Amino acid sequence: MEDGGEDLALDSTFFVAFDLTHRALKSGLAAASPLNVTQYRMLVKLLAAGPDGFAQSDLGRLLDLKPNVVTQALNALEEAGFAERLRSEGADGRTRTARATGAGEEHVARANASIVERLYALFPTEDADHRAILEASIAAGASIDPPLSGDVASRFAASRALVSLELVKRAMEGALRRAAGAPLAECRVLQRLGEVDEPLRVGDLATQLQMSPVAVARAVDGLAGRGWTRRLASPSDRKAVFVAATDEGARKQKVIARTVDALARTQLWARLDEDRRRALARTWRVVIADVQARKELDRKAALELLQPIE
């Protein structure tokens, strides 16, 4: 992945870093809030609207949520005291407006601090340059979903980055399912096989994609069922199972590549200026390099514990 540019590719490295960052953001929220991501997204959006709030009917469009999901999330926020619904003074009095409460704003402040803490734990911030990259990437992530209030954008950038990445993830899942006919996990495995252009063991796929072996095995089952991959055995290691793309899988790899390239342009790079594109690209590379460095340290530490077999 190159520094900046209109055509930054969403390759497997991007998806690994994106997933790690997304998980860190979600874990920060979980550590400080009883709200799920959908409810928190709605609270952040309501807070960004200020005291006027939003018409309840507009929230579904703004957050890409179905009306019943909007109602359930608002019910949870109202029950927690984080939001309130008011009837409009229009002709029919049926329009309902939702807005964040003071308690809701205080809750976002606490959750935002926890999210930032988890991001700093993930990222190698001992280096001043790395800290600067992380801070720039948080600002870039926050700007993917345009702010409605400059005050909220500046105070809760990490929370808005979570909202943005959740929107991008939903867009990824939807676009890949429509174009390739498979869930994101299967597309990631098939994409990686196309990048290396050789069979890979399930365990190696799990390591390279930072997915659990169970999740990769499930994805491989799905791909094999579609006829997009085949399993191979090694005569020298009967326990090793290798995975390779079939001809049909190779055609699907091209569909996936076109889809994620289009997604990059519409969901990411088109919404960011060049500096912020560079910040995101550099952040994801540094995150991956740091994860790999930590794994190597763990591997070497484990070697020191080896003992002779009696």
C-alpha positions as CSV (number, residue, x, y, z in Angstrom):
1,M,0.0,0.0,0.0
2,E,1.5,3.3,-1.0
3,D,1.4,6.6,0.9
4,G,-1.7,8.4,-0.3
5,G,-3.1,8.7,-3.8
6,E,-6.5,8.2,-5.2
7,D,-6.1,4.5,-5.8
8,L,-4.9,3.0,-2.5
9,A,-5.8,-0.6,-2.7
10,L,-7.8,-2.3,0.0
11,D,-5.5,-5.3,0.1
12,S,-5.3,-8.0,2.8
13,T,-3.0,-5.8,4.9
14,F,-5.6,-3.1,4.9
15,F,-8.3,-5.5,6.1
16,V,-6.1,-6.8,8.9
17,A,-5.2,-3.3,10.2
18,F,-8.8,-2.2,9.7
19,D,-10.1,-5.2,11.7
20,L,-7.6,-4.7,14.5
21,T,-8.4,-1.0,14.7
22,H,-12.1,-1.7,14.6
23,R,-11.8,-4.3,17.4
24,A,-9.8,-1.9,19.5
25,L,-12.4,0.8,19.1
26,K,-15.2,-1.7,20.0
27,S,-13.3,-3.0,23.0
28,G,-12.8,0.5,24.3
29,L,-16.5,1.1,24.0
30,A,-17.3,-2.2,25.8
31,A,-15.0,-1.4,28.7
32,A,-16.8,1.8,29.5
33,S,-20.4,1.5,28.2
34,P,-23.4,-0.9,28.4
35,L,-24.4,0.3,24.9
36,N,-23.8,-1.8,21.8
37,V,-22.2,-0.2,18.8
38,T,-25.5,0.6,17.1
39,Q,-26.8,2.4,20.2
40,Y,-23.6,4.2,20.7
41,R,-23.5,5.3,17.0
42,M,-26.9,6.8,17.4
43,L,-26.0,8.6,20.6
44,V,-22.9,10.1,19.0
45,K,-25.0,11.2,16.0
46,L,-27.7,12.7,18.3
47,L,-25.0,14.6,20.2
48,A,-23.5,15.9,17.0
49,A,-27.0,17.4,16.1
50,G,-27.0,19.6,19.2
51,P,-30.1,20.6,21.2
52,D,-32.3,20.5,18.1
53,G,-31.7,16.8,17.7
54,F,-33.1,14.8,14.7
55,A,-36.5,13.7,13.6
56,Q,-36.7,10.0,14.5
57,S,-37.6,9.2,10.9
58,D,-34.3,10.7,9.7
59,L,-32.1,8.6,12.0
60,G,-32.6,5.5,9.9
61,R,-31.4,7.2,6.8
62,L,-28.4,8.9,8.5
63,L,-27.2,5.7,10.1
64,D,-28.4,3.2,7.5
65,L,-30.7,1.4,9.9
66,K,-34.1,-0.1,9.6
67,P,-37.0,1.7,11.4
68,N,-37.4,-1.1,13.9
69,V,-33.7,-1.0,14.8
70,V,-33.9,2.7,15.2
71,T,-36.9,2.3,17.6
72,Q,-35.1,-0.4,19.6
73,A,-31.9,1.7,19.9
74,L,-33.8,4.8,20.9
75,N,-35.7,2.9,23.5
76,A,-32.4,1.7,25.0
77,L,-30.9,5.2,25.0
78,E,-34.1,6.7,26.5
79,E,-34.2,4.0,29.2
80,A,-30.6,4.7,30.1
81,G,-31.3,8.4,30.3
82,F,-28.9,9.2,27.5
83,A,-31.5,10.5,25.0
84,E,-35.1,11.8,25.0
85,R,-37.9,11.9,22.5
86,L,-40.1,15.0,22.1
87,R,-43.3,15.4,20.0
88,S,-43.1,18.2,17.5
89,E,-45.5,21.1,17.5
90,G,-46.4,20.5,13.9
91,A,-49.9,20.3,12.5
92,D,-50.5,16.6,13.3
93,G,-48.1,16.4,16.3
94,R,-47.0,13.0,15.1
95,T,-43.4,13.8,14.3
96,R,-41.0,12.8,17.1
97,T,-37.6,14.4,17.6
98,A,-34.8,12.6,19.4
99,R,-31.9,14.4,21.1
100,A,-29.1,13.6,23.5
101,T,-29.3,14.5,27.1
102,G,-26.6,15.9,29.4
103,A,-26.1,12.4,30.8
104,G,-25.7,11.2,27.3
105,E,-23.0,13.7,26.6
106,E,-21.2,12.8,29.8
107,H,-21.4,9.1,28.8
108,V,-19.9,9.7,25.4
109,A,-17.0,11.6,27.1
110,R,-16.2,8.7,29.3
111,A,-16.6,6.1,26.5
112,N,-14.5,8.3,24.2
113,A,-11.6,8.3,26.7
114,S,-11.8,4.5,27.0
115,I,-11.7,4.2,23.2
116,V,-8.6,6.4,23.0
117,E,-6.9,4.4,25.7
118,R,-7.5,1.1,23.7
119,L,-6.1,2.7,20.5
120,Y,-3.0,3.8,22.3
121,A,-2.6,0.3,23.7
122,L,-2.8,-1.2,20.2
123,F,-0.5,1.4,18.6
124,P,3.3,1.7,19.2
125,T,3.0,5.3,20.6
126,E,6.4,5.4,22.4
127,D,7.7,7.0,19.2
128,A,6.6,10.7,18.8
129,D,6.2,10.2,15.0
130,H,4.0,7.2,15.6
131,R,1.8,9.2,18.1
132,A,1.5,11.9,15.5
133,I,0.4,9.3,12.8
134,L,-2.1,7.8,15.2
135,E,-3.6,11.2,16.1
136,A,-3.8,12.1,12.4
137,S,-5.5,8.8,11.6
138,I,-8.1,9.3,14.4
139,A,-9.0,12.7,12.8
140,A,-9.1,11.1,9.4
141,G,-11.3,8.3,10.6
142,A,-13.6,10.8,12.2
143,S,-13.9,12.8,9.1
144,I,-15.2,9.9,7.0
145,D,-18.7,10.6,8.4
146,P,-19.0,14.4,8.0
147,P,-19.5,16.2,11.3
148,L,-22.7,18.1,12.1
149,S,-21.0,20.1,14.9
150,G,-17.5,21.3,15.0
151,D,-17.5,21.1,18.7
152,V,-18.4,17.4,18.8
153,A,-16.0,16.6,16.0
154,S,-13.0,18.1,17.9
155,R,-14.0,16.7,21.3
156,F,-15.0,13.1,20.4
157,A,-12.9,12.3,17.4
158,A,-12.2,8.7,18.5
159,S,-15.9,8.0,18.9
160,R,-16.7,9.4,15.5
161,A,-13.9,7.3,14.1
162,L,-15.7,4.2,15.6
163,V,-18.9,5.4,13.9
164,S,-17.1,5.9,10.6
165,L,-15.4,2.5,10.6
166,E,-18.7,0.8,11.5
167,L,-20.3,2.5,8.5
168,V,-17.4,1.4,6.3
169,K,-17.5,-2.1,7.6
170,R,-21.2,-2.3,6.9
171,A,-20.6,-1.0,3.4
172,M,-17.8,-3.6,2.8
173,E,-20.0,-6.5,3.9
174,G,-22.9,-5.3,1.8
175,A,-20.9,-4.6,-1.3
176,L,-19.0,-7.9,-1.2
177,R,-22.1,-9.9,-0.6
178,R,-23.9,-8.3,-3.5
179,A,-21.0,-8.5,-5.9
180,A,-19.3,-11.7,-4.9
181,G,-22.1,-13.5,-3.2
182,A,-20.1,-14.3,-0.1
183,P,-19.5,-12.9,3.4
184,L,-16.6,-10.7,4.2
185,A,-14.6,-13.4,6.0
186,E,-14.7,-15.7,2.9
187,C,-13.8,-12.8,0.6
188,R,-10.7,-12.0,2.8
189,V,-9.5,-15.6,2.7
190,L,-10.0,-15.7,-1.1
191,Q,-8.3,-12.3,-1.5
192,R,-5.2,-13.5,0.4
193,L,-4.9,-16.6,-1.7
194,G,-5.0,-14.5,-4.8
195,E,-2.2,-12.2,-3.4
196,V,0.2,-15.0,-2.7
197,D,-0.9,-17.1,-5.7
198,E,0.0,-20.4,-4.0
199,P,-1.7,-22.8,-1.6
200,L,-1.6,-21.8,2.1
201,R,-2.2,-23.8,5.2
202,V,-5.3,-22.9,7.2
203,G,-3.1,-21.9,10.2
204,D,-0.9,-19.7,8.0
205,L,-4.1,-18.0,6.6
206,A,-5.2,-17.4,10.2
207,T,-1.9,-15.8,11.1
208,Q,-1.6,-13.6,8.1
209,L,-5.2,-12.4,8.3
210,Q,-5.2,-12.1,12.1
211,M,-8.3,-14.2,12.2
212,S,-9.0,-17.1,14.5
213,P,-8.3,-20.6,13.1
214,V,-11.9,-21.4,13.7
215,A,-13.1,-18.4,11.7
216,V,-10.7,-19.3,8.8
217,A,-11.8,-23.0,8.9
218,R,-15.4,-21.9,8.7
219,A,-14.6,-19.5,5.8
220,V,-12.7,-22.3,4.0
221,D,-15.7,-24.6,4.4
222,G,-17.9,-22.0,2.8
223,L,-15.5,-21.3,0.0
224,A,-15.1,-25.1,-0.7
225,G,-18.9,-25.5,-0.7
226,R,-19.1,-22.8,-3.4
227,G,-16.5,-24.5,-5.4
228,W,-14.1,-21.5,-5.1
229,T,-11.3,-23.4,-3.2
230,R,-10.1,-26.9,-2.8
231,R,-8.2,-28.5,0.0
232,L,-4.9,-30.1,-0.6
233,A,-2.8,-32.6,1.6
234,S,0.9,-32.8,2.0
235,P,2.6,-36.2,1.8
236,S,5.2,-35.1,4.3
237,D,2.8,-33.7,6.9
238,R,-0.5,-35.6,7.1
239,K,-1.9,-33.1,9.6
240,A,-1.4,-30.1,7.4
241,V,-4.4,-28.9,5.3
242,F,-3.6,-26.5,2.4
243,V,-6.1,-24.4,0.6
244,A,-5.9,-23.3,-3.0
245,A,-8.3,-21.3,-5.3
246,T,-10.0,-23.1,-8.1
247,D,-10.6,-21.5,-11.5
248,E,-13.9,-20.3,-10.4
249,G,-12.3,-18.9,-7.2
250,A,-9.8,-17.0,-9.4
251,R,-12.6,-15.4,-11.2
252,K,-14.2,-14.4,-8.0
253,Q,-10.9,-12.9,-6.8
254,K,-11.1,-10.5,-9.7
255,V,-14.6,-9.5,-8.7
256,I,-13.5,-9.0,-5.1
257,A,-10.6,-6.8,-6.2
258,R,-12.8,-4.6,-8.4
259,T,-15.4,-4.3,-5.6
260,V,-12.9,-3.3,-2.9
261,D,-11.2,-0.8,-5.2
262,A,-14.6,0.8,-5.9
263,L,-15.3,0.8,-2.2
264,A,-12.0,2.5,-1.4
265,R,-12.8,5.3,-3.8
266,T,-16.4,5.9,-2.6
267,Q,-16.2,5.1,1.1
268,L,-12.7,6.2,2.0
269,W,-10.5,8.2,-0.3
270,A,-13.2,10.3,-1.8
271,R,-14.1,11.6,1.6
272,L,-10.6,12.4,2.7
273,D,-8.0,14.9,1.6
274,E,-4.5,13.7,0.6
275,D,-3.0,14.2,4.1
276,R,-5.7,12.2,5.8
277,R,-5.4,9.4,3.2
278,R,-1.7,9.2,3.9
279,A,-2.4,9.2,7.7
280,L,-4.7,6.3,7.4
281,A,-2.4,4.3,5.1
282,R,0.6,4.9,7.3
283,T,-1.3,4.0,10.4
284,W,-2.4,0.7,9.1
285,R,1.1,-0.2,8.0
286,V,2.6,0.7,11.4
287,V,-0.1,-1.3,13.2
288,I,0.7,-4.4,11.1
289,A,4.4,-4.0,11.5
290,D,4.0,-3.7,15.3
291,V,1.8,-6.7,15.5
292,Q,4.4,-8.7,13.6
293,A,7.2,-7.4,15.8
294,R,5.3,-8.4,19.0
295,K,4.6,-11.9,17.6
296,E,8.3,-12.3,16.8
297,L,9.2,-11.3,20.4
298,D,6.8,-13.8,21.8
299,R,8.2,-16.5,19.5
300,K,11.8,-15.8,20.7
301,A,10.6,-15.7,24.3
302,A,9.0,-19.1,23.9
303,L,12.3,-20.5,22.5
304,E,14.0,-19.7,25.8
305,L,11.6,-21.9,27.6
306,L,12.4,-25.0,25.6
307,Q,13.6,-28.0,27.6
308,P,15.3,-31.2,26.5
309,I,13.0,-34.2,26.0
310,E,14.0,-37.0,28.4
